[in-house]
Amino acid sequence: MKASQYHINTLKETPADAEIISHQLLLRAGFIRKLASGVYTWLPTGLRVLQKIEAIVREEMNAAGALEVMMPVVQPAELWHESGRWQQYDEGLLLKFKDRHQRDFCFGPTHEEVITELARSELRSHRQLPVNFYQIQTKFRDETRPRFGVLRAREFLMKDAYSFHLDEEDLGKTYQKMHATYARILNRMQLDFRPVLADTGSIGGSASMEFHVLADSGEDKIAFSTEGDYAANIEMAEAVAPDPDDNSLETLEEVETPGAGTIEEVSALLDIDPAHTVKTLIVKGSESPLIALVLRGDHQLNPLKSEKIPEVRTPLTMAEDAEIRSVCHCSPGSIGVVDLDIPILVDRSAAARRNFVCGANRDGYHLINVNWDRDARYDAVYDLRDIIAGDSSPDGRGTIELKRGIEVAHIFQLGDKYSSAMNATVLDENGKAVVMRMGCYGMGISRLVGAVIEQNHDENGIIWPISIAPFHVIIIPINPHKSEQVCLVCEELHDKFESMGIEALLDNRDGYRPGVKFAEAELIGIPYRIVVGDRGLQNGVVEFTERRTGETSELSVEDAVEDVFVAMDRAMAPAGQ
C-alpha cells in the first residue's frame, strides 16, 4: 500500500472528551471519528484492525463447528413479549420505535429472541442437534452514559453464538468447547486475560463465565487465587467464612460518640481498627417491610449477592431516613444490632466477631464489646460482602488478589429460559416434543480493539500485536526526491513484502519530514519500520526498528525481507508460549 494513495489523518492534540488511553489513541491515530455520543465511524486503518479481529474470530468459530448466519438488526416487539423481556431488559437500554403501521420494534442489543424464533422454525428433530449458530453483527444499546470510546459505545460490533441441545449434558460439552475457543482467540491476539465466574445478568441462565483482558483502566474488578485456578468477577467472588474470634467476652458498655456517624469517625474517636466494628444497613424486604444487613465495618456490601437473598426485595433498595428512624429511633449513623426489632441478616465475617462496636440506636452513642447470642441475635448468616485482597481463596489454594479487567467476552448456559418461553421444541427419539436447551456465547469485536490498546501502548502511541496490526511493516525513504536509488529500493522492498504476504505501507508522501513520518508510524502502532537512505545504501544496509522494544539494527538490503519475515514469525507466537 502506498501512503500517497491511502488516508492517514492523525491528530496532535488529544480530544477533550477522551478519558482513557485507547479512546485517545484511536482518535489521534485516525482509526475512528465520533459521529454522535457512543457512535463512531471506522476509518480505513481502524477498519483493517477490526476486520482482522473478525477474521480470527471467524476462523476459530468455524474450526469449532459453529455455523455462520446473519440476523436482522431490527427486531419486532412480539418476540420480546414472548420472552417476557420487552419491559425487563436493562431498563432504558432497549431502543424502541414504531414503524409506519405503528408496530413496535427495537434495535437489537442482543439476539436471543431472534435465534430462538429461527430455531423453532428450522429445527424439528433431535437428529439436527447439537447445532451452534453464530453471527458477527452490529448491535445497539442505548447506554445512559456512553464512555471510554469503543469500550462502552452505544453502537458496536459483536460476535454472538447460540447453541441448541437435547439435554443439559450436551449443552455442557459445547459450553466447554466455546470456553476453549475463546481462549484460543484471545491467545492469538497475545492478550493477558482471565476467564472468571460471572453473574448471568439480564441474559439469564444457570451458569456463565466472563473473559477479562487485564488492564488498569478496566471497569470490573476480578478476584483470583494466588496459587489455584479460581477466578471470579468481584460481584460473584465468594468471601469465605473466617474462623470465629476466640477472645473472651468483655462487658457491654455504652459510650458517647458525639458527631461520629461513619465507621471512620467512630474508629478514630474510639481508637480502634474498623475491622472491630460492624455496620447495619436497613433495606427493603421482600416479606418484611424492612430488614437489616450487617457487615464488618471495613467491608463493603455486595449488591448483587444481596439481591439473590430471598428476604431482600429486588432491586436492592435502601430505606429512607424516616423509615430508619421509625424502627431504629435514630439516624443512619447510629444504627446497631442490640434490641433491633426487624429481621437481621449478618455477613459471615461479622458473625465471627466478638466484642465488636456498633451503634446504640441512639444518636451520639455507640456500644462497645457487643457479642452475638449474649447481646444481640440474627436470623441468618449470608455472604454479603465484596471479597478483598488477602482473603482466603474459595478453592482453598492461596489467597485472593484483585486486578481490574475489561470484559471482552461472556459465555452462558441458558438452559430452557428462552426455548421454554417461546416453545422451541424438537422431537426426541421416541417422538416426544422436548424443549431444547440453549447456550449463548458473545464476544465484543469492536470492544476488543480498545482492550488490545489498553494492554499495548506506550508514550508514543499504540503497539499492535502482529496478528491484528493494520500493517506489518512501514517503509520510510529519506530524501527520496534527491535519490533515485532510495526510491527504487523502497519500491522493491514494498513489492517483495507484498509477494510474501507481509502487509507493507510505503510512506511516499511528499511534504512530510522524516521525523513526522516516524512519529506517525509509532502513533499508529505499525510493528516494524524500515528506513531507507543513501548513506545506508552505500553500505548495502537499511535501518530496522521494532516498535515494541524500540531496538534498532541494520539489515542487508538483500536479506531485509526474509529477516522481517522471521521476526514476524517469532512475534506471532500466542501469549504464554
N, C-alpha and C positions, 0 to 999 in steps of 0.2 A: 504494500500500500504506500502510495506517495502522499506525503503530508500536504503537498500543494493541491491535491485533489480530495483532501479529507477535511472534516470540520473539527478544528481544535480551537476552543474558546475558553481559556482559563481566566480565573479572577484573582487579582492580587489581594483584595480585601475579603475578609470573612463576613458574610451576610449576618446582620444583627440578630435575626431570629433563629439562627442555627446554634443549638445548645450543646450538642455533643460532636465529637471529632468526626464520626462517619458522615453526619449531615453536613458539616463544614467542608470536608474534603470532597464529597460528592458534588457539591455546588461549585467549589473553587476549581476542581479539576475538569469541570464541564461534562459530568456524567448525567446530571438531572437538572431540570429547571422547574420551579414551582409555578403551577397554574392557579391553584386555589388552596385553601387550607387542607393539608393532608392529601393533595392530589398533585402528581408530578408528571412531566413529560420526560421520557428517557431519550437522551441524545445518543448519537451513534456509538460513542465509546462506552457509555453506560449500558447500552443495549447489547453490545458484544459480550460484556461480562454476564449480564442477565441470561443471555442465550446459552452461554457456556455452562452456567449452573443448571439451566433447564436440560441441557444435553446429558450431563452427568446423572441427574435425577431420572431422566427418561431411560438411559441405558441400564441403570440398576433396577428400576421398576420392571422393565421388560425382562431382564435376566431373572427376576424373582417370579416371573409368570403372570404378572399383572397385565391387564388389557386396557389400552388407552381408549377413552371416549371423550366426547365434548358435550357438556351440558349447558343449557341456557343460563345467561347471567340473570335474566328477568324471570321471576317465578310467580305463579298465581297463588293468591292467598288461600285458596281452598286446600292446598296441600298442607299449609302451615296450620290451618284449622284442624285438619285431620290429626296431625301430630300433637296438637294442643299448644304449639309454641307461638302462635300469632301474637298473643298478648304477653307471653312469658319471656321471649328471647331477649336477654340482656337489655333491659328497659332503655329505649332510646336508640339502640344501635341498628335497629332494623329500619332501613329507609323505605317507606311505603308510599305508593302513589296509585292513582286511578287512571285507567285508560279512557278513551273517548266514549266507551259504553258504561263507564262508572264501575268497572270491575276492578277489584283490589289486586294489586301486585306489589312485589318488593324486589329490590336489587339484592341478589343473593350474597349473604355474608358467609354462607356455608350451604352444603347441598345434600344433607341427609334426607330431606323430604323428596327431592327430585330423584335421587338414586333409588330410593325405596319404591317410588312410583314406577321407575324403569324396571326394577327387579320383579315386582309383582305382575308386570305386563309381559316380561320376557322369559322368566324362569317358571317352569311348570313341574319339573321332575327333580328328584334327588340326584339323578344322574348328571344333571347340569352343575352340580355343586362339588367342591367349592369353586367359587369364581371371585376374582378380585378386579374390579373396575377402577381405573384412575383417570384423572384429567389434570391438565395444567391450565388454569383458568383465572381470569380477573374476578376479584371479589370486592365487595363494598360494605364497609361497616361505618356507620355514622358516628364516629368517635366524638365524644363531647369535647375533648381537648387533644387533637392530633399533635404529636410532638416527636422529636428525635428523628425527623426526616422519614426515611423508608422503614424505620423500626416501629413506628406507630402511625402509619398512614391510614387514610380512610379508604382509598382505592389501592389495591395491592395484588400482586400475582402470587398464586398459591398452587401447590400440588396437593390434591386431596384424593384419597383412595378409599373404597368401600368394598369390603368382602362379605360374602353370603355363605352360610353354612347350615348343615343339617342339625348340628349339635354344638354344645359348648366345647367339647374336646377338640373338635376340628377347628373351631374358632381360635382356640389357644395356639394351635400349630401355626396358623397364618400370622397371628399376633407376634409370635416369636420370630417368624421369618421376616416380618416387617421391621422388627427391632434390629435384627442383624443387617437388613438392607439399609436402614437409616445410618447405622454405624459406618457402613462402607462408604456411603455418600459423603458423610462428614469427614471421614479419613481421607478421601480423595481430594478434599479441599484443604487438607492439612490443618484442620481446626482442633484446638484443645476444647473438648466438650465432655459433658457428663449426662448420661441418662438418669433421670430421677423420678421417684414415685410422685404422682401428682393427683390433684382433685379432678374429677370428671367435669365439673362446672355445668354450664348450660347445655353442653352436648349430651351429657348423661352417660350411663353405663356402669359396669361393675368394677372396672379397673382401667387405669390409664398411666402413661409414662410420658414425661416431657424430656426433650433433648435440649440441653442448655449449652451455648457457647460461653465459656468463661470470659468475663470482661468486667472491669471496674465500673463501667457505665451501665451494667445490666440492671433492669428494674426489679428482678426477682432475686431473693436470697435462696441459696441452696445449701443444704447441710449434707456432709458426707463424712464417713468414718476415716480416721487416720490409718487404720490397719485393715479394715474389711471392705466389702463391696457396697455397703449400704450408702444410698444417696437418695435424697428426697427434697422436694420443694419445701421451704420452711412452713408453708401452710399445712403440709401433711406430715412433717417430721415428728415422730413420736418422742416426747420427753419422758425418759424412763423414770420410774418412781425411785427416789433416793432411799437409803436406809434411814429409819426413824432416828431422831435425836435420842441420845441415851443419857443426857444430863438429868439430874434430879429436879423435881418440881419446886419452883420458887413461889413465894407468897404473892398473890394477886394484889396489885396496887393501882390506884387511880392517881394520875399526875396532871398538873396543869401544863397545857401546851398553847399558850396564847399566841394567836396569829400563825400557827403552824397547821397548814391544811393539806400539804403534799407530803409524800414519802420522804423527799429530800429535806424538806424543812423540819419534819419531825425527827428524822435521823440525826440531823445536825444539832438540833436542840437537845436531844437526849444522849448525844454522842454514842450512837450505836450504828452498826452495819445495817443498811437497808434490807439485807437478807434475813434479819431477825424481826422484821415487821411483816404484817400481812395487810393487804388492801382489799376492801369489799366494794364490789361494783354491783349496782342494782339495775337489773334489766327486766324487760317484759317477758312474762312466762307464757307458755302455750296452754297451761291449765290454770295456774295461779296468776293473778294479775301482775305480781312482781316476784322475782326471785333474786337471790344474792349469789354472785360468783366471787369466790375468794381465792386470791393468789398471793404468793410471797411478794413482798414489796419491791424486790429487784427484778421481778419477772413481768412480761407483757402478755396481755390477753391475746389469744389467737382467735379472731372472729370466726374463721371457717370451722375450727374444731368446736367452738361454742354452738354454732348453728346446727351441728349434727347431733346435739344432745336433745333427746325428746322433750325435756322440760322447758327448753328455751324456744321462744317464738322466733320464727324465721320471716324476714331477715332480722338479724340481731338488732335490737332497739334499746338504747339506754333510757332509763327512767328520767322524767323531768324532775327538776329540783323540788317542786311542790309535792310530787308523788313520793319522793325520798323522805321529805320532812314528815309526811303523813304516817309513815311506818317506822322511821328511824328517829324522828323528833330532833333532827339536827341537819346541818348542811352536809354536802357530799364528802368534805374533807375530814369529817369526824365519825364516819360510819364504822361500827365494829360488829363483831360476831356474838358478843355476850348478850343474852336476852333478846336476840333479834328474832322477831316472830313472823318470819317468812321462810320458805324453803331455802336451804343453804347448800350450794354445790361447791365443793372445795377442790382445788388443784392438788395433784399428788404431792408436789413439793411443799405446799402449805400444810397439807395434812400431816407431814412428817415433822413439823416444827414443834418444839417445846419452848415454853417461856418466851412467847413472842409478844410483840407490841401491836395493838390495834386501836382503832377509835373507841371512844366510850359512849357513843350515841348521845353525846352532849358537847355542844360547841365549846372549844377551848380546853378540852380534856382528852387524854388517851389513857389506855390501860396497859400496864406492863406485867410481864410474867403470866400471860394468858395461856391456858392449856386446854386442849380438846378433852372431852369427856368430863373433866372436873368443872370447867367454867363455861364451856360452850359445846354445842353439838352441831353436827352436819348431817344432811340427808343422803349425800352420795359423794363419792370421790371420782373425778374425771381427769383426763389430760386436757388442761385448759390453756396452756401457755405456749409461747414460741420457744422452740429449742434454742439454746445459746452455745457459743463456742466453749469447749471444755466439758460439756455434758457427756455422760456415758453414751456410747453408740448403741442404738436399739438392737443391733445384731450381736452385741456382747464383745465386739472386737474394737479396741481402742476408744478414742474419744471423738467428739464432733468438731469439725472445722466448718466455718461458714465462708462461702465465697458468693460473689454476685454473678448472675448468669443472664444471658439473653435467650429467651425461649425461641427456638427456630423450628421445632417440630413437636408433634404430640400424637401419640397413638392411643386408641381406646378399644376396649372390649365393650361394645354397645349392648350385647345380648339381644333381647327382643323389644327394646324400648320403642323403636320406630316400626319395626316389622309387625309387632302386635297391634299397635295403634292404627296402622294403615293396612292391616290384613294382608301382609305379604307372605304367602304360603307356597309350599311345594308338596307334591305327593311323595310320601316315603315308599319304601319297598313293598309295603302292604297296601298301598293305595290310599293311605290316610293323609289328610291335609295336615301339614306340620308348619308352624310358624318358623321362619328362618331366623337364625342368629346372625348378627352383623358385627363387623369390625370397622373402625374408622381410623384413617392414618393421614394426618395433614403435615405439610412442610411448607414454610414460607419462602418462596423463591426470591422475591424482591427483598424480604427481610434478611435473607442470608447475605445479600450484598453488603448491607450495613454492618452485619455481625462480623463478617470477614475483616472489614476495615477496622472495627474496634479492636481486633486482635493483631492487626498487621498494619502498622503505621509508625512513622517517626516524625521528627520536627519538620521534615522536608515534604512529607506527603504520604501517599499510600504505598504499601509494599504488597503487591498481589502474589499469591501462590501461583506457580506456573500453570496449574490446571485451569484457572479461570481468568488469567491476565488478559486484558484486551488485546495486547500484542506481546509476543515473547521477547523481541529484541528491537531496539531503536538504533538506527544508523545515523550518525550526525557528521556531516562533512565540515571541515574547517576551510574557510575561504574558497568555496568551490568555484566562484566566478573568476578566480585567479589561477586555477589549476585544472586542466582538462583531465589529468591523471587521477586526481581526487574524485572527480565526478564519475569517471569510468570505473574505478574500484568500488565506489559506493553502489553503482548500478549492478555490477557483477555480484557483489555480496548479497544485495537485495534479492536478485533472481535466484541465486543458489539457495538462500534460506527458504524462499517460497517453494522451490522444487523439492525440498526435503520436508515440507510440511511445517516449517518453522515460520510463524507469522511475524513478518518484519515490517516496521514502519520506517521509511526513509524520509528524514526531515529535510526536504529540499526546498523549504520555504525561503523566499527572498526577503531581505529586510529584517531578519531576526539575527541578533548577535548569538554566538555560541553559548554564552552564559545563560541567556534566556531559554535557549533550547534545552540546556542541561537541567535547569530548574523545572521546566515544564515536564520533562521526562520523569523526573523524580516525583513531582506532584501527582502525575497520572499513575505512576507506580509500575512502569514497564520493567520487568525483572533484569534485563541485560541491556547494556549500552555499548555500542562500538563507535569510536571516534576515529575518523579517517582524516589525516592531514599530510601535507607534503613532507614535513620533517620525518614523520614515521615511515612514510613510504620509501624514503631514501634508504632506510634500513630494512625494508620489506616487512614492516610490522604495523599493526593498528592497536589502538588502546581499548582495552576491555574492562568494563566495570560491572560488578554485581550489585544490584540495587539493595538487596537485603543486608549484605555485610559492608558495603561501601568499598570493598577491596578492588584495587585497580592493578592490572597486569598488561603485559604486551603479548599479542598473539601474532604469529606469522600470517601474512595475507593468505597464503596457500592453505593453512590449517584452521583458519578462524571459524569457518562454518562448522567443521567437524568438532572443534573444541567446544563451541557453543552447544552443539547437539549433545555432547557428552555431559556438559554441565547441566543441561535441562533434564536429561535422563536421571541424573543423580538427584536433582532437586524435586523430581516428580514423586519420589517415594512417599507414600502416605504417612501421616503423623503417627509416631510410635514405632516406625520401622527403621 
